[in-house]
């Protein structure tokens, strides 16, 4: 029997205290569209697509190696709408620590044939899919302490998509 494949990605999970603040702010926008479930809010560092489950130990070693990076803070200040009503929140200027973490992760993944290079990384937190256009861009200023990296499994369940943490690595202070 062949190995099952898993749809996986590395991410910064939304810190729990921010999860409710961010979803309440998002809901207050009153946009028509498909909101991302509060439990699913995250910032993707690397999307891996579908990989055989036999690759998990390799991915876990890479996750652990990222603990040479330190924790940092994101300042989310910009709401943008991309194709298909994808509505995202972004830092105005991504911190260097985030860019270095993403670059290091990407290089480790590419070196082991686990992902494609992604030179066009645009760090964002997806809030809605297929949302109606925003008439007026609201002011926003949210601080997101990035304290751990997670490896997530994307599962399609009858109630909708669910991102399940497979492993988590705290970043040192
Ligand atoms: P998005 O939120 O910007 O759409 C799990 O599916 C995560 O991986 C989501 O955050 C999603 O980003 C991202 N993702 C899904 N498909 C992707 C793809 N083909 N390329 C890059 N990122 C993808």
Backbone and ligand atoms as CSV (ligand in chain L), in Angstrom:
chain,resi,resn,atom,element,x,y,z
A,1,UNK,N,N,0.849,-1.194,0.000
A,1,UNK,CA,C,0.000,0.000,0.000
A,1,UNK,C,C,0.891,1.253,0.000
A,2,UNK,N,N,0.507,2.305,-0.760
A,2,UNK,CA,C,1.363,3.496,-0.806
A,2,UNK,C,C,1.112,4.374,0.432
A,3,UNK,N,N,2.098,5.226,0.716
A,3,UNK,CA,C,1.982,6.107,1.885
A,3,UNK,C,C,0.886,7.133,1.662
A,4,UNK,N,N,0.109,7.447,2.697
A,4,UNK,CA,C,-0.885,8.518,2.520
A,4,UNK,C,C,-0.166,9.860,2.355
A,5,UNK,N,N,-0.766,10.753,1.579
A,5,UNK,CA,C,-0.161,12.084,1.457
A,5,UNK,C,C,-0.878,13.041,2.404
A,6,UNK,N,N,-0.136,14.034,2.845
A,6,UNK,CA,C,-0.660,15.020,3.786
A,6,UNK,C,C,-0.445,16.407,3.192
A,7,UNK,N,N,-1.467,17.256,3.312
A,7,UNK,CA,C,-1.331,18.645,2.846
A,7,UNK,C,C,-0.794,19.456,4.032
A,8,UNK,N,N,0.417,19.970,3.864
A,8,UNK,CA,C,1.141,20.523,5.026
A,8,UNK,C,C,1.644,21.936,4.761
A,9,UNK,N,N,1.821,22.676,5.840
A,9,UNK,CA,C,2.475,23.985,5.731
A,9,UNK,C,C,3.097,24.369,7.062
A,10,UNK,N,N,4.147,25.186,6.999
A,10,UNK,CA,C,4.739,25.784,8.200
A,10,UNK,C,C,4.122,27.159,8.378
A,11,UNK,N,N,3.879,27.536,9.632
A,11,UNK,CA,C,3.213,28.818,9.873
A,11,UNK,C,C,3.585,29.393,11.231
A,12,UNK,N,N,3.253,30.673,11.391
A,12,UNK,CA,C,3.218,31.289,12.716
A,12,UNK,C,C,1.750,31.251,13.132
A,13,UNK,N,N,1.404,30.558,14.210
A,13,UNK,CA,C,0.002,30.506,14.611
A,13,UNK,C,C,-0.395,31.824,15.270
A,14,UNK,N,N,-1.644,32.203,15.125
A,14,UNK,CA,C,-2.104,33.425,15.799
A,14,UNK,C,C,-2.047,33.183,17.311
A,15,UNK,N,N,-1.391,34.060,18.080
A,15,UNK,CA,C,-1.371,33.865,19.535
A,15,UNK,C,C,-2.799,33.874,20.072
A,16,UNK,N,N,-3.066,33.023,21.033
A,16,UNK,CA,C,-4.447,32.881,21.522
A,16,UNK,C,C,-5.102,34.198,21.941
A,17,UNK,N,N,-4.427,35.066,22.716
A,17,UNK,CA,C,-5.105,36.296,23.130
A,17,UNK,C,C,-5.493,37.183,21.933
A,18,UNK,N,N,-4.743,37.077,20.857
A,18,UNK,CA,C,-5.024,37.921,19.681
A,18,UNK,C,C,-6.140,37.334,18.811
A,19,UNK,N,N,-6.324,36.036,18.908
A,19,UNK,CA,C,-7.280,35.328,18.044
A,19,UNK,C,C,-8.681,35.947,18.135
A,20,UNK,N,N,-9.147,36.188,19.374
A,20,UNK,CA,C,-10.497,36.721,19.540
A,20,UNK,C,C,-10.533,38.205,19.176
A,21,UNK,N,N,-9.453,38.942,19.493
A,21,UNK,CA,C,-9.394,40.378,19.156
A,21,UNK,C,C,-9.433,40.535,17.633
A,22,UNK,N,N,-8.624,39.749,16.967
A,22,UNK,CA,C,-8.529,39.848,15.509
A,22,UNK,C,C,-9.835,39.416,14.839
A,23,UNK,N,N,-10.429,38.324,15.320
A,23,UNK,CA,C,-11.684,37.905,14.663
A,23,UNK,C,C,-12.814,38.889,14.951
A,24,UNK,N,N,-12.821,39.510,16.151
A,24,UNK,CA,C,-13.879,40.494,16.444
A,24,UNK,C,C,-13.701,41.723,15.549
A,25,UNK,N,N,-12.441,42.150,15.383
A,25,UNK,CA,C,-12.175,43.309,14.506
A,25,UNK,C,C,-12.597,42.969,13.067
A,26,UNK,N,N,-12.218,41.785,12.629
A,26,UNK,CA,C,-12.558,41.333,11.274
A,26,UNK,C,C,-14.080,41.287,11.078
A,27,UNK,N,N,-14.788,40.716,12.066
A,27,UNK,CA,C,-16.243,40.612,11.937
A,27,UNK,C,C,-16.869,42.004,11.875
A,28,UNK,N,N,-16.242,42.954,12.582
A,28,UNK,CA,C,-16.757,44.338,12.589
A,28,UNK,C,C,-16.649,45.023,11.237
A,29,UNK,N,N,-15.855,44.454,10.323
A,29,UNK,CA,C,-15.750,45.056,8.987
A,29,UNK,C,C,-17.054,44.880,8.209
A,30,UNK,N,N,-17.847,43.883,8.621
A,30,UNK,CA,C,-19.146,43.646,7.992
A,30,UNK,C,C,-19.043,43.284,6.520
A,31,UNK,N,N,-17.970,42.591,6.159
A,31,UNK,CA,C,-17.787,42.221,4.740
A,31,UNK,C,C,-18.527,40.934,4.426
A,32,UNK,N,N,-19.130,40.891,3.236
A,32,UNK,CA,C,-19.675,39.620,2.750
A,32,UNK,C,C,-18.498,38.787,2.275
A,33,UNK,N,N,-18.493,37.512,2.579
A,33,UNK,CA,C,-17.394,36.667,2.132
A,33,UNK,C,C,-17.281,35.477,3.065
A,34,UNK,N,N,-16.254,34.658,2.827
A,34,UNK,CA,C,-16.053,33.479,3.684
A,34,UNK,C,C,-14.979,33.785,4.704
A,35,UNK,N,N,-15.359,34.093,5.956
A,35,UNK,CA,C,-14.344,34.396,6.963
A,35,UNK,C,C,-13.536,33.152,7.318
A,36,UNK,N,N,-12.257,33.344,7.587
A,36,UNK,CA,C,-11.422,32.238,8.077
A,36,UNK,C,C,-11.827,31.981,9.534
A,37,UNK,N,N,-12.014,30.724,9.887
A,37,UNK,CA,C,-12.395,30.385,11.260
A,37,UNK,C,C,-11.330,30.905,12.221
A,38,UNK,N,N,-11.733,31.478,13.366
A,38,UNK,CA,C,-10.730,31.998,14.307
A,38,UNK,C,C,-9.625,30.980,14.617
A,39,UNK,N,N,-9.986,29.721,14.755
A,39,UNK,CA,C,-8.983,28.694,15.093
A,39,UNK,C,C,-7.962,28.507,13.969
A,40,UNK,N,N,-8.307,28.954,12.759
A,40,UNK,CA,C,-7.411,28.738,11.605
A,40,UNK,C,C,-6.521,29.937,11.295
A,41,UNK,N,N,-6.648,31.031,12.059
A,41,UNK,CA,C,-5.869,32.233,11.720
A,41,UNK,C,C,-4.367,31.965,11.906
A,42,UNK,N,N,-3.581,32.299,10.908
A,42,UNK,CA,C,-2.139,32.032,10.949
A,42,UNK,C,C,-1.442,32.846,9.875
A,43,UNK,N,N,-0.138,32.855,9.935
A,43,UNK,CA,C,0.665,33.453,8.861
A,43,UNK,C,C,1.511,32.326,8.259
A,44,UNK,N,N,1.295,32.022,6.996
A,44,UNK,CA,C,2.029,30.921,6.347
A,44,UNK,C,C,3.484,31.317,6.101
A,45,UNK,N,N,4.403,30.461,6.521
A,45,UNK,CA,C,5.829,30.669,6.238
A,45,UNK,C,C,6.247,29.892,4.996
A,46,UNK,N,N,5.691,28.691,4.847
A,46,UNK,CA,C,6.010,27.864,3.676
A,46,UNK,C,C,4.875,26.885,3.447
A,47,UNK,N,N,4.363,26.895,2.226
A,47,UNK,CA,C,3.306,25.950,1.851
A,47,UNK,C,C,3.977,24.761,1.160
A,48,UNK,N,N,3.675,23.560,1.610
A,48,UNK,CA,C,4.388,22.374,1.106
A,48,UNK,C,C,3.559,21.559,0.122
A,49,UNK,N,N,2.269,21.838,0.042
A,49,UNK,CA,C,1.418,21.006,-0.806
A,49,UNK,C,C,1.263,19.633,-0.181
A,50,UNK,N,N,1.018,18.630,-1.020
A,50,UNK,CA,C,0.812,17.269,-0.504
A,50,UNK,C,C,2.119,16.499,-0.514
A,51,UNK,N,N,2.475,15.977,0.633
A,51,UNK,CA,C,3.713,15.199,0.760
A,51,UNK,C,C,3.394,13.857,1.403
A,52,UNK,N,N,4.187,12.821,1.081
A,52,UNK,CA,C,3.974,11.533,1.751
A,52,UNK,C,C,4.247,11.670,3.245
A,53,UNK,N,N,3.499,10.941,4.047
A,53,UNK,CA,C,3.667,11.049,5.506
A,53,UNK,C,C,5.066,10.621,5.944
A,54,UNK,N,N,5.756,9.852,5.092
A,54,UNK,CA,C,7.120,9.415,5.437
A,54,UNK,C,C,8.095,10.597,5.520
A,55,UNK,N,N,7.674,11.763,4.998
A,55,UNK,CA,C,8.547,12.942,5.042
A,55,UNK,C,C,8.439,13.685,6.376
A,56,UNK,N,N,7.520,13.274,7.227
A,56,UNK,CA,C,7.304,14.011,8.481
A,56,UNK,C,C,8.565,14.110,9.353
A,57,UNK,N,N,9.324,13.019,9.539
A,57,UNK,CA,C,10.514,13.155,10.387
A,57,UNK,C,C,11.491,14.209,9.876
A,58,UNK,N,N,11.649,14.261,8.550
A,58,UNK,CA,C,12.524,15.264,7.930
A,58,UNK,C,C,12.002,16.680,8.226
A,59,UNK,N,N,10.681,16.843,8.083
A,59,UNK,CA,C,10.082,18.159,8.334
A,59,UNK,C,C,10.227,18.554,9.798
A,60,UNK,N,N,10.104,17.555,10.671
A,60,UNK,CA,C,10.248,17.853,12.111
A,60,UNK,C,C,11.677,18.267,12.439
A,61,UNK,N,N,12.646,17.668,11.778
A,61,UNK,CA,C,14.047,18.070,12.023
A,61,UNK,C,C,14.257,19.510,11.557
A,62,UNK,N,N,13.636,19.859,10.451
A,62,UNK,CA,C,13.774,21.231,9.944
A,62,UNK,C,C,13.102,22.205,10.920
A,63,UNK,N,N,11.920,21.852,11.399
A,63,UNK,CA,C,11.217,22.707,12.369
A,63,UNK,C,C,12.078,22.943,13.602
A,64,UNK,N,N,12.695,21.880,14.103
A,64,UNK,CA,C,13.523,22.000,15.310
A,64,UNK,C,C,14.732,22.893,15.038
A,65,UNK,N,N,15.273,22.800,13.813
A,65,UNK,CA,C,16.462,23.604,13.480
A,65,UNK,C,C,16.136,25.101,13.462
A,66,UNK,N,N,14.867,25.437,13.300
A,66,UNK,CA,C,14.489,26.863,13.245
A,66,UNK,C,C,14.600,27.536,14.605
A,67,UNK,N,N,14.845,26.723,15.638
A,67,UNK,CA,C,14.962,27.317,16.972
A,67,UNK,C,C,16.268,28.080,17.172
A,68,UNK,N,N,17.055,28.194,16.088
A,68,UNK,CA,C,18.214,29.102,16.164
A,68,UNK,C,C,17.743,30.544,15.955
A,69,UNK,N,N,16.465,30.729,15.573
A,69,UNK,CA,C,15.910,32.088,15.410
A,69,UNK,C,C,15.241,32.508,16.716
A,70,UNK,N,N,15.206,33.839,16.916
A,70,UNK,CA,C,14.594,34.341,18.145
A,70,UNK,C,C,13.169,34.821,17.889
A,71,UNK,N,N,12.400,34.916,18.975
A,71,UNK,CA,C,11.041,35.440,18.820
A,71,UNK,C,C,11.093,36.926,18.437
A,72,UNK,N,N,10.030,37.395,17.855
A,72,UNK,CA,C,9.966,38.792,17.394
A,72,UNK,C,C,8.506,39.211,17.400
A,73,UNK,N,N,8.262,40.449,17.006
A,73,UNK,CA,C,6.883,40.945,17.011
A,73,UNK,C,C,6.494,41.442,15.625
A,74,UNK,N,N,5.285,41.111,15.232
A,74,UNK,CA,C,4.739,41.621,13.976
A,74,UNK,C,C,3.795,42.760,14.311
A,75,UNK,N,N,3.804,43.765,13.457
A,75,UNK,CA,C,2.880,44.880,13.653
A,75,UNK,C,C,1.985,44.913,12.411
A,76,UNK,N,N,0.760,44.472,12.581
A,76,UNK,CA,C,-0.161,44.361,11.438
A,76,UNK,C,C,-0.917,45.675,11.278
A,77,UNK,N,N,-0.739,46.283,10.125
A,77,UNK,CA,C,-1.278,47.634,9.945
A,77,UNK,C,C,-1.989,47.838,8.625
A,78,UNK,N,N,-1.985,46.842,7.772
A,78,UNK,CA,C,-2.472,47.108,6.421
A,78,UNK,C,C,-3.440,46.024,5.976
A,79,UNK,N,N,-4.623,46.459,5.564
A,79,UNK,CA,C,-5.603,45.511,5.035
A,79,UNK,C,C,-5.558,45.609,3.514
A,80,UNK,N,N,-5.425,44.453,2.848
A,80,UNK,CA,C,-5.391,44.479,1.381
A,80,UNK,C,C,-6.359,43.458,0.830
A,81,UNK,N,N,-6.791,43.687,-0.397
A,81,UNK,CA,C,-7.607,42.685,-1.089
A,81,UNK,C,C,-6.878,42.257,-2.344
A,82,UNK,N,N,-6.725,40.945,-2.487
A,82,UNK,CA,C,-6.036,40.384,-3.638
A,82,UNK,C,C,-7.080,39.717,-4.539
A,83,UNK,N,N,-6.588,38.848,-5.412
A,83,UNK,CA,C,-7.503,38.150,-6.344
A,83,UNK,C,C,-8.571,37.368,-5.607
A,84,UNK,N,N,-9.701,37.219,-6.213
A,84,UNK,CA,C,-10.799,36.394,-5.706
A,84,UNK,C,C,-11.272,36.836,-4.317
A,85,UNK,N,N,-11.169,38.122,-4.051
A,85,UNK,CA,C,-11.661,38.628,-2.771
A,85,UNK,C,C,-10.881,38.127,-1.572
A,86,UNK,N,N,-9.656,37.638,-1.802
A,86,UNK,CA,C,-8.808,37.222,-0.675
A,86,UNK,C,C,-8.443,38.496,0.091
A,87,UNK,N,N,-8.869,38.567,1.327
A,87,UNK,CA,C,-8.693,39.782,2.128
A,87,UNK,C,C,-7.699,39.479,3.233
A,88,UNK,N,N,-6.592,40.234,3.237
A,88,UNK,CA,C,-5.468,39.878,4.106
A,88,UNK,C,C,-5.021,41.068,4.931
A,89,UNK,N,N,-4.441,40.742,6.065
A,89,UNK,CA,C,-3.848,41.740,6.936
A,89,UNK,C,C,-2.334,41.533,6.868
A,90,UNK,N,N,-1.613,42.664,6.758
A,90,UNK,CA,C,-0.158,42.563,6.549
A,90,UNK,C,C,0.585,43.555,7.431
A,91,UNK,N,N,1.852,43.243,7.711
A,91,UNK,CA,C,2.680,44.275,8.328
A,91,UNK,C,C,3.047,45.302,7.261
A,92,UNK,N,N,3.155,46.565,7.632
A,92,UNK,CA,C,3.564,47.591,6.670
A,92,UNK,C,C,4.980,47.315,6.198
A,93,UNK,N,N,5.836,47.003,7.151
A,93,UNK,CA,C,7.218,46.648,6.825
A,93,UNK,C,C,7.522,45.361,7.584
A,94,UNK,N,N,7.670,44.231,6.869
A,94,UNK,CA,C,7.927,42.977,7.587
A,94,UNK,C,C,9.235,43.061,8.363
A,95,UNK,N,N,9.263,42.634,9.629
A,95,UNK,CA,C,10.511,42.693,10.376
A,95,UNK,C,C,11.565,41.786,9.750
A,96,UNK,N,N,12.809,42.218,9.883
A,96,UNK,CA,C,13.919,41.453,9.330
A,96,UNK,C,C,13.928,40.021,9.882
A,97,UNK,N,N,13.571,39.898,11.163
A,97,UNK,CA,C,13.588,38.567,11.795
A,97,UNK,C,C,12.609,37.618,11.098
A,98,UNK,N,N,11.485,38.137,10.649
A,98,UNK,CA,C,10.512,37.299,9.932
A,98,UNK,C,C,11.089,36.879,8.578
A,99,UNK,N,N,11.689,37.837,7.871
A,99,UNK,CA,C,12.223,37.532,6.541
A,99,UNK,C,C,13.361,36.510,6.642
A,100,UNK,N,N,14.178,36.654,7.691
A,100,UNK,CA,C,15.288,35.709,7.861
A,100,UNK,C,C,14.775,34.305,8.205
A,101,UNK,N,N,13.761,34.258,9.054
A,101,UNK,CA,C,13.168,32.955,9.422
A,101,UNK,C,C,12.598,32.276,8.177
A,102,UNK,N,N,11.843,33.030,7.387
A,102,UNK,CA,C,11.214,32.454,6.191
A,102,UNK,C,C,12.263,32.011,5.174
A,103,UNK,N,N,13.331,32.827,5.041
A,103,UNK,CA,C,14.380,32.486,4.061
A,103,UNK,C,C,15.123,31.220,4.498
A,104,UNK,N,N,15.429,31.148,5.779
A,104,UNK,CA,C,16.149,29.980,6.299
A,104,UNK,C,C,15.285,28.717,6.113
A,105,UNK,N,N,14.023,28.819,6.484
A,105,UNK,CA,C,13.117,27.675,6.321
A,105,UNK,C,C,13.053,27.262,4.849
A,106,UNK,N,N,12.857,28.257,3.969
A,106,UNK,CA,C,12.755,27.963,2.536
A,106,UNK,C,C,14.003,27.264,2.022
A,107,UNK,N,N,15.165,27.751,2.445
A,107,UNK,CA,C,16.415,27.149,1.948
A,107,UNK,C,C,16.550,25.703,2.428
A,108,UNK,N,N,16.161,25.456,3.672
A,108,UNK,CA,C,16.253,24.086,4.197
A,108,UNK,C,C,15.288,23.163,3.443
A,109,UNK,N,N,14.100,23.667,3.141
A,109,UNK,CA,C,13.100,22.844,2.436
A,109,UNK,C,C,13.545,22.554,0.999
A,110,UNK,N,N,14.034,23.593,0.333
A,110,UNK,CA,C,14.463,23.421,-1.064
A,110,UNK,C,C,15.645,22.446,-1.118
A,111,UNK,N,N,16.595,22.593,-0.174
A,111,UNK,CA,C,17.786,21.726,-0.165
A,111,UNK,C,C,17.401,20.257,-0.041
A,112,UNK,N,N,16.275,19.988,0.604
A,112,UNK,CA,C,15.869,18.589,0.788
A,112,UNK,C,C,14.734,18.178,-0.161
A,113,UNK,N,N,14.483,19.024,-1.147
A,113,UNK,CA,C,13.469,18.681,-2.155
A,113,UNK,C,C,12.059,18.630,-1.588
A,114,UNK,N,N,11.803,19.447,-0.548
A,114,UNK,CA,C,10.484,19.397,0.108
A,114,UNK,C,C,9.575,20.546,-0.323
A,115,UNK,N,N,10.122,21.547,-0.965
A,115,UNK,CA,C,9.301,22.678,-1.419
A,115,UNK,C,C,10.050,23.414,-2.509
A,116,UNK,N,N,9.304,24.236,-3.237
A,116,UNK,CA,C,9.896,25.091,-4.267
A,116,UNK,C,C,10.380,26.368,-3.590
A,117,UNK,N,N,11.336,27.000,-4.220
A,117,UNK,CA,C,11.798,28.300,-3.749
A,117,UNK,C,C,10.617,29.289,-3.838
A,118,UNK,N,N,10.532,30.210,-2.881
A,118,UNK,CA,C,9.448,31.199,-2.914
A,118,UNK,C,C,10.043,32.594,-2.707
A,119,UNK,N,N,10.623,33.158,-3.781
A,119,UNK,CA,C,11.290,34.456,-3.618
A,119,UNK,C,C,10.296,35.606,-3.431
A,120,UNK,N,N,9.008,35.362,-3.715
A,120,UNK,CA,C,8.016,36.446,-3.647
A,120,UNK,C,C,7.173,36.382,-2.376
A,121,UNK,N,N,7.805,36.010,-1.271
A,121,UNK,CA,C,7.082,35.882,-0.002
A,121,UNK,C,C,6.433,37.227,0.362
A,122,UNK,N,N,5.121,37.199,0.523
A,122,UNK,CA,C,4.401,38.404,0.981
A,122,UNK,C,C,3.675,38.010,2.260
A,123,UNK,N,N,4.302,38.265,3.415
A,123,UNK,CA,C,3.710,37.794,4.667
A,123,UNK,C,C,2.325,38.388,4.882
A,124,UNK,N,N,1.356,37.531,5.182
A,124,UNK,CA,C,-0.021,38.006,5.355
A,124,UNK,C,C,-0.812,37.016,6.201
A,125,UNK,N,N,-1.862,37.535,6.780
A,125,UNK,CA,C,-2.823,36.708,7.518
A,125,UNK,C,C,-4.134,36.809,6.747
A,126,UNK,N,N,-4.606,35.677,6.239
A,126,UNK,CA,C,-5.858,35.714,5.482
A,126,UNK,C,C,-7.031,35.816,6.451
A,127,UNK,N,N,-7.903,36.793,6.161
A,127,UNK,CA,C,-9.084,36.996,7.015
A,127,UNK,C,C,-10.362,36.501,6.349
A,128,UNK,N,N,-10.448,36.711,5.038
A,128,UNK,CA,C,-11.636,36.313,4.265
A,128,UNK,C,C,-11.203,35.753,2.927
A,129,UNK,N,N,-11.990,34.856,2.407
A,129,UNK,CA,C,-11.897,34.492,0.997
A,129,UNK,C,C,-13.183,34.958,0.315
A,130,UNK,N,N,-13.090,35.243,-0.953
A,130,UNK,CA,C,-14.254,35.657,-1.750
A,130,UNK,C,C,-15.058,36.764,-1.080
A,131,UNK,N,N,-14.361,37.764,-0.600
A,131,UNK,CA,C,-15.062,38.878,0.056
A,131,UNK,C,C,-15.422,39.942,-0.975
A,132,UNK,N,N,-16.470,40.676,-0.657
A,132,UNK,CA,C,-16.854,41.814,-1.493
A,132,UNK,C,C,-15.788,42.900,-1.326
A,133,UNK,N,N,-15.662,43.786,-2.327
A,133,UNK,CA,C,-14.655,44.842,-2.214
A,133,UNK,C,C,-14.924,45.740,-1.000
A,134,UNK,N,N,-13.849,46.177,-0.382
A,134,UNK,CA,C,-13.956,47.074,0.776
A,134,UNK,C,C,-14.110,48.493,0.247
A,135,UNK,N,N,-15.086,49.200,0.786
A,135,UNK,CA,C,-15.327,50.563,0.310
A,135,UNK,C,C,-14.300,51.520,0.922
A,136,UNK,N,N,-14.009,51.330,2.193
A,136,UNK,CA,C,-13.138,52.279,2.899
A,136,UNK,C,C,-12.151,51.473,3.737
A,137,UNK,N,N,-10.878,51.764,3.576
A,137,UNK,CA,C,-9.891,50.967,4.314
A,137,UNK,C,C,-9.793,51.439,5.759
A,138,UNK,N,N,-10.098,50.551,6.709
A,138,UNK,CA,C,-10.116,50.961,8.108
A,138,UNK,C,C,-8.704,51.070,8.690
A,139,UNK,N,N,-8.612,51.839,9.751
A,139,UNK,CA,C,-7.350,51.924,10.499
A,139,UNK,C,C,-7.193,50.624,11.278
A,140,UNK,N,N,-6.007,50.128,11.335
A,140,UNK,CA,C,-5.764,48.937,12.154
A,140,UNK,C,C,-4.321,48.964,12.651
A,141,UNK,N,N,-4.127,48.491,13.846
A,141,UNK,CA,C,-2.782,48.406,14.406
A,141,UNK,C,C,-2.812,47.298,15.457
A,142,UNK,N,N,-2.357,46.110,15.061
A,142,UNK,CA,C,-2.382,44.963,15.971
A,142,UNK,C,C,-0.983,44.395,16.121
A,143,UNK,N,N,-0.626,44.094,17.357
A,143,UNK,CA,C,0.697,43.538,17.620
A,143,UNK,C,C,0.578,42.028,17.832
A,144,UNK,N,N,1.410,41.304,17.117
A,144,UNK,CA,C,1.357,39.835,17.094
A,144,UNK,C,C,2.720,39.310,17.529
A,145,UNK,N,N,2.869,38.868,18.772
A,145,UNK,CA,C,4.153,38.301,19.172
A,145,UNK,C,C,4.344,36.931,18.513
A,146,UNK,N,N,5.410,36.801,17.734
A,146,UNK,CA,C,5.680,35.536,17.027
A,146,UNK,C,C,6.595,34.713,17.912
A,147,UNK,N,N,6.023,33.772,18.630
A,147,UNK,CA,C,6.783,33.055,19.650
A,147,UNK,C,C,6.992,31.579,19.344
A,148,UNK,N,N,6.299,31.077,18.313
A,148,UNK,CA,C,6.541,29.684,17.943
A,148,UNK,C,C,6.215,29.466,16.475
A,149,UNK,N,N,6.816,28.409,15.940
A,149,UNK,CA,C,6.558,27.992,14.561
A,149,UNK,C,C,5.830,26.661,14.637
A,150,UNK,N,N,4.845,26.475,13.772
A,150,UNK,CA,C,4.106,25.210,13.775
A,150,UNK,C,C,4.141,24.563,12.390
A,151,UNK,N,N,4.039,23.239,12.413
A,151,UNK,CA,C,3.829,22.478,11.178
A,151,UNK,C,C,2.360,22.066,11.212
A,152,UNK,N,N,1.608,22.484,10.208
A,152,UNK,CA,C,0.162,22.238,10.218
A,152,UNK,C,C,-0.258,21.303,9.098
A,153,UNK,N,N,-1.298,20.556,9.415
A,153,UNK,CA,C,-1.955,19.682,8.440
A,153,UNK,C,C,-3.279,20.340,8.062
A,154,UNK,N,N,-3.519,20.481,6.768
A,154,UNK,CA,C,-4.785,21.040,6.301
A,154,UNK,C,C,-5.733,19.880,5.987
A,155,UNK,N,N,-6.850,19.849,6.694
A,155,UNK,CA,C,-7.801,18.745,6.520
A,155,UNK,C,C,-9.139,19.288,6.025
A,156,UNK,N,N,-9.701,18.631,5.050
A,156,UNK,CA,C,-11.039,19.010,4.591
A,156,UNK,C,C,-12.060,18.165,5.319
A,157,UNK,N,N,-12.774,18.775,6.235
A,157,UNK,CA,C,-13.764,18.048,7.026
A,157,UNK,C,C,-15.155,18.491,6.578
A,158,UNK,N,N,-16.199,17.735,6.941
A,158,UNK,CA,C,-17.546,18.123,6.514
A,158,UNK,C,C,-17.911,19.550,6.949
A,159,UNK,N,N,-17.406,19.992,8.104
A,159,UNK,CA,C,-17.720,21.348,8.591
A,159,UNK,C,C,-16.852,22.432,7.977
A,160,UNK,N,N,-15.897,22.053,7.120
A,160,UNK,CA,C,-14.990,23.035,6.515
A,160,UNK,C,C,-13.552,22.621,6.745
A,161,UNK,N,N,-12.645,23.473,6.267
A,161,UNK,CA,C,-11.229,23.135,6.386
A,161,UNK,C,C,-10.779,23.338,7.839
A,162,UNK,N,N,-9.867,22.459,8.266
A,162,UNK,CA,C,-9.312,22.614,9.619
A,162,UNK,C,C,-7.802,22.468,9.520
A,163,UNK,N,N,-7.089,23.377,10.203
A,163,UNK,CA,C,-5.632,23.301,10.232
A,163,UNK,C,C,-5.240,22.697,11.574
A,164,UNK,N,N,-4.652,21.507,11.511
A,164,UNK,CA,C,-4.294,20.812,12.751
A,164,UNK,C,C,-2.783,20.886,12.962
A,165,UNK,N,N,-2.382,21.320,14.154
A,165,UNK,CA,C,-0.951,21.394,14.469
A,165,UNK,C,C,-0.383,19.988,14.591
A,166,UNK,N,N,0.630,19.689,13.792
A,166,UNK,CA,C,1.303,18.393,13.890
A,166,UNK,C,C,2.468,18.479,14.865
A,167,UNK,N,N,3.087,19.680,14.904
A,167,UNK,CA,C,4.199,19.891,15.829
A,167,UNK,C,C,4.398,21.390,16.005
A,168,UNK,N,N,5.078,21.761,17.065
A,168,UNK,CA,C,5.249,23.178,17.386
A,168,UNK,C,C,6.625,23.380,18.020
A,169,UNK,N,N,7.327,24.455,17.624
A,169,UNK,CA,C,8.671,24.743,18.150
A,169,UNK,C,C,8.687,26.162,18.683
A,170,UNK,N,N,8.827,26.321,19.996
A,170,UNK,CA,C,8.929,27.671,20.540
A,170,UNK,C,C,10.217,28.339,20.071
A,171,UNK,N,N,10.140,29.625,19.793
A,171,UNK,CA,C,11.348,30.388,19.455
A,171,UNK,C,C,11.891,30.977,20.753
A,172,UNK,N,N,13.186,30.892,20.961
A,172,UNK,CA,C,13.730,31.420,22.224
A,172,UNK,C,C,13.648,32.941,22.282
A,173,UNK,N,N,13.613,33.512,23.525
A,173,UNK,CA,C,13.560,34.973,23.661
A,173,UNK,C,C,14.841,35.614,23.116
L,1,LIG,P1,P,-3.654,31.802,1.970
L,1,LIG,O1,O,-4.273,31.850,3.332
L,1,LIG,O2,O,-2.919,33.021,1.631
L,1,LIG,O3,O,-4.620,31.367,0.907
L,1,LIG,C1,C,-2.987,26.453,4.155
L,1,LIG,O4,O,-3.688,26.112,3.009
L,1,LIG,C2,C,-2.212,27.731,3.951
L,1,LIG,O5,O,-1.331,27.592,2.860
L,1,LIG,C3,C,-3.069,28.945,3.654
L,1,LIG,O6,O,-2.652,29.984,4.517
L,1,LIG,C4,C,-2.805,29.330,2.248
L,1,LIG,O7,O,-2.545,30.674,2.047
L,1,LIG,C5,C,-1.525,28.627,1.927
L,1,LIG,N1,N,-1.625,28.059,0.601
L,1,LIG,C6,C,-2.578,27.244,0.140
L,1,LIG,N2,N,-2.336,26.913,-1.144
L,1,LIG,C7,C,-1.198,27.542,-1.484
L,1,LIG,C8,C,-0.423,27.597,-2.661
L,1,LIG,N3,N,-0.766,26.912,-3.753
L,1,LIG,N4,N,0.677,28.353,-2.658
L,1,LIG,C9,C,1.040,29.038,-1.580
L,1,LIG,N5,N,0.357,29.027,-0.410
L,1,LIG,C10,C,-0.751,28.290,-0.366
